[in-house]
Amino acid sequence: AWWRDQRTAALVRALRLRGLPDALVYGSTSGVYGDCGGARVNETRTVRPDTPRSHRRVDAERAVRWFGRSTGVRASILRIPGIYAPDREGGTPRQRLQRGTPVLRREDDVYTSHIHADDLARACIAALFRGRPQRIVHASDDTELRMGDYIDLAADLYGMPRPPRVAREEAERQLPLQLLSFMGESRRLDNTRLKRELRVRLAHPTVHTGLRENAG
């Protein structure tokens, strides 16, 4: 079926056959929530995936949690938003700015969440050692920005022109479907579990400091 994640199913089968690990951390996506209308969401919110990719992640999460429950392996799931990495090719909006890709006007814009790649790595390691059994945690920083404001911030830091703002109807005519899918979902992730349970101290609490790294 199109919504099944066959790779994760194969992984848990292999782990059962070849020897169980002490812990397993699965990197999922915050896209499993679908559009939340800009609401602040925590890990107890019911999932409502809107895309085939998100449906597969929901299926993968179920497989991982069942694997943990049925074997005693401590399985953790990190729901991950937009990852950025200023020291890596394509890790920031720089290329998007160079192309002049439009962003939505403010009244149509969506909230997006972010995590610096180095902080995500810290979260993965913390989950391996401190994650509670079958627990879901948002691997997200403290940023609360609309997508267009995030791109504008990057433009200002890099000394590049801000992109044009367009109405949603115009964006639907101009932009590829994959990009539009991100522009159709608005939510703000609560990262309380990341800090309290996994005890992660973010090196880059917001994109304002994280994007500045190697901004020149």
Long-range contacts (C-beta under 8 A, 24 or more apart in sequence): 2-52, 2-55, 3-52, 3-55, 3-56, 3-58, 3-59, 4-56, 4-59, 5-56, 5-57, 5-59, 5-60, 5-63, 7-60, 8-59, 8-60, 8-63, 8-64, 9-63, 12-63, 12-64, 12-67, 15-67, 15-73, 16-67, 16-71, 20-71, 20-72, 20-73, 21-73, 22-73, 22-74, 23-73, 23-74, 23-75, 23-76, 23-127, 23-128, 23-129, 23-131, 24-64, 24-67, 24-68, 24-73, 24-74, 24-75, 24-76, 25-75, 25-76, 25-77, 25-78, 25-124, 25-127, 25-128, 25-131, 26-60, 26-61, 26-64, 26-75, 26-76, 26-77, 26-78, 27-78, 27-80, 27-124, 27-139, 28-57, 28-60, 28-61, 28-77, 28-78, 28-79, 28-80, 28-136, 29-53, 29-54, 29-57, 29-79, 29-80, 29-81, 30-79, 30-80, 30-81, 30-113, 30-138, 30-140, 30-187, 30-189, 31-57, 31-185, 32-57, 32-58, 32-61, 32-79, 33-185, 33-187, 34-185, 35-184, 35-185, 35-186, 35-187, 36-185, 36-186, 36-187, 37-186, 37-187, 38-110, 38-111, 38-186, 38-187, 38-188, 39-187, 39-188, 40-187, 40-188, 40-189, 40-190, 41-187, 41-188, 41-189, 41-190, 42-138, 42-190, 42-192, 42-193, 43-79, 43-136, 43-137, 43-138, 43-190, 43-193, 50-181, 50-184, 50-185, 51-181, 61-136, 65-134, 68-133, 68-134, 69-133, 69-134, 74-131, 74-132, 74-133, 75-131, 75-133, 75-134, 76-127, 76-128, 76-131, 76-132, 76-134, 76-135, 76-136, 76-137, 77-134, 77-135, 77-136, 77-137, 78-120, 78-123, 78-124, 78-127, 78-136, 78-137, 78-138, 78-139, 79-136, 79-137, 79-138, 79-139, 79-140, 79-189, 80-115, 80-120, 80-139, 80-140, 81-112, 81-113, 81-114, 81-115, 81-138, 81-139, 81-140, 81-189, 82-112, 82-113, 82-114, 82-115, 82-182, 83-114, 83-115, 83-116, 83-117, 83-120, 84-114, 84-115, 84-116, 84-117, 84-207, 84-210, 84-211, 85-116, 85-117, 85-118, 86-210, 86-211, 86-213, 86-214, 86-215, 87-213, 87-214, 88-117, 91-117, 92-154, 92-211, 93-150, 93-151, 93-154, 93-155, 94-154, 94-158, 94-160, 96-151, 96-163, 97-151, 97-154, 97-155, 97-158, 97-160, 97-161, 97-163, 98-160, 100-161, 100-163, 100-164, 101-163, 101-175, 101-179, 102-163, 102-164, 102-165, 102-166, 102-170, 102-171, 102-174, 102-175, 103-147, 103-148, 103-151, 103-152, 103-163, 103-164, 103-165, 103-166, 104-147, 104-148, 104-165, 104-166, 104-167, 104-168, 104-171, 104-183, 105-148, 105-165, 105-166, 105-167, 106-146, 106-148, 106-165, 108-167, 108-168, 108-171, 109-146, 109-147, 109-148, 109-149, 109-186, 110-146, 110-147, 110-182, 110-183, 110-184, 110-185, 110-186, 111-144, 111-145, 111-146, 111-147, 111-186, 111-187, 111-188, 112-145, 112-146, 112-147, 112-150, 112-182, 112-186, 113-138, 113-140, 113-141, 113-143, 113-187, 113-188, 113-189, 114-140, 114-141, 114-143, 114-145, 114-150, 114-207, 114-210, 115-139, 115-140, 115-141, 116-141, 116-202, 116-203, 116-204, 116-207, 116-210, 118-203, 118-204, 119-200, 119-202, 119-203, 119-204, 122-200, 122-202, 122-203, 123-194, 123-198, 123-200, 126-198, 126-199, 126-200, 127-198, 130-197, 130-198, 130-199, 131-197, 131-198, 132-197, 135-193, 135-197, 136-193, 137-193, 137-194, 137-197, 137-198, 138-189, 138-190, 138-191, 138-193, 138-194, 139-191, 139-194, 140-189, 140-191, 140-194, 141-191, 141-202, 141-204, 141-205, 141-206, 141-207, 141-210, 142-191, 142-202, 142-205, 142-206, 143-205, 143-206, 143-207, 143-208, 144-188, 145-207, 147-182, 147-183, 150-207, 153-207, 153-208, 153-211, 154-211, 157-211, 157-212, 157-215, 158-215
